[in-house]
Structure formats: C-alpha cells, structure tokens
Amino acid sequence: MKASEFFRKITSAYLWANLFGMALIVVLICIGVKYGLDFYTHHGESITIPNVKNKSLKDAQNIFESVGLVVHVSDTGYVKSLPPGCVLEQSPEAGERVKSGHLVYVTVNALQTPTLTMPDLIDNSSLREAMAKLSSMGFKMGMPKFVPGEKDWVYGIVVNGKNVAAGDKISVEDSVYIQVGNGLRDASDSVNYIDPIVIDEDDLMDLDDFEEVPERSAEPVEKSPSTKKEE
C-alpha cells in the first residue's frame, strides 16, 4: 500500500465516524452501569427502622411495608404478661438505618402456653439430681413433698394435685412437686416387736427358796382284800 492511500484512509470521515460512535457507546455503557448499580443497590438511600415491639404481628407488617421494609418471623418466645402473637424482639433494632427492601427479623409471643416433656426421674434418681435436671429444662419447681421411704429418693412427681409420669407434657406455668423419701419406713412395712420378759431380782431370790422334791421310785401297790375277793 502506498503512503498516499494509507493517508487517505486514516483521514476519511467514515473511519472517524465509526471511532466516535464506538467511543460514545463505551461512555453510555459506563454511565448506565454506574446509575443502574446505584438504582439497584439504593445507593445513598436509607430508612430508619421503626419500633414495633409489643405490637401485634399484623400491625408490625403494615408498618414495615409502609416504609418499604419486609418483616420475617424468625422465632417464637413466651411472656405471660403480653398478648399472644405480639412482637417480642426485632433485628435490626429500632432506630437503625437500612436500605429499602431490607429484611427485619422479629420474634413473636407464642399463641399457646409452651409445654415441657417430663423426663424419667421417678424411682430413678435422688432429689438433688431430679431438681437439677428439672430446673435446667425450665420447669417451675415447688417445695418437695416428703413421703415415707428411703431418704432423698424420688418416689413420684405431682402437678396440679395429680401424679405424672415420664413423657407427660407439663405447662411451663405449672409448679412441679417432687415426692421424696423422708428416711422413715411406711407403717405397712413396720415390724412388730415383742417386749422381752424382765424378771425382777426379788423373784429370782424367791425361786431359790423352793425345795427340790426327789422323784419317787416305782413301788408295787398292794391290793386291798376286797380286790382279792373279786379276783
């Protein structure tokens, strides 16, 4: 290729128009990516999380939706003094600033009183072991009730005046009373003792005053005359 032809091509308007068009497309793509990411990530936008504690779950959902947030129930708890279904905790906490569409996790009060499963403790553990296990599981403990039996041994568990067994469901609000041995035998297991005979010393002295009577030897008995005549 001659130099004149090369110079004519690089100075042609067609070439420069293509180069200008390509550059313009690159610039537009960069601008679109920048503003598109800002729009997608809500750059510079922030929403203050409202406080919905102690409000019903329905009210909390309406409040969050009104400001562009999404609520999600993550767990349940139990507070006797609060109504069922109300919000106990929220995360993030109220007052924090987040972007639109952010998830807010809440813990709501249980709709029913929670229950606990009674473990196998009857005739299987001591008082100390039973109390430690029940307390660690969350049972509400009452004062132990002592019954005749081996000391500190668990003989039964009473809830609301009724004996319960392993596997029974017990409300967390009900008190649990352990029947524990008091170290004394039951009346039905007692042994009847016979009072020993006590001999007074004076009685022993009286016994020494008795004379020993010798044994009589066997002597032939003489027959009377009348007996002989009858023979």
Buried (B, 14 or more C-beta within 10 A) or exposed (E): EEEEEEEEEEEEEEEEEEEEEEEEEEEEEEEEEEEEEEEEEBEEEEBEBBBBBEBBBEEBBEBBEEEBBEBEBBEBEBEEEBEBBBBBEBEBEEEBEBBEEBEBEBBBBBEEEEEBEBBEBBEEBBBEEBBEBBEEEEBBEEEBBBBBBBEBBBBBBBBEEEEBEEEBEBBBEBBBBBBBBBEBEEEEEEEEEEEEEEEEEEEEEEEEEEEEEEEEEEEEEEEEEEEEEEE
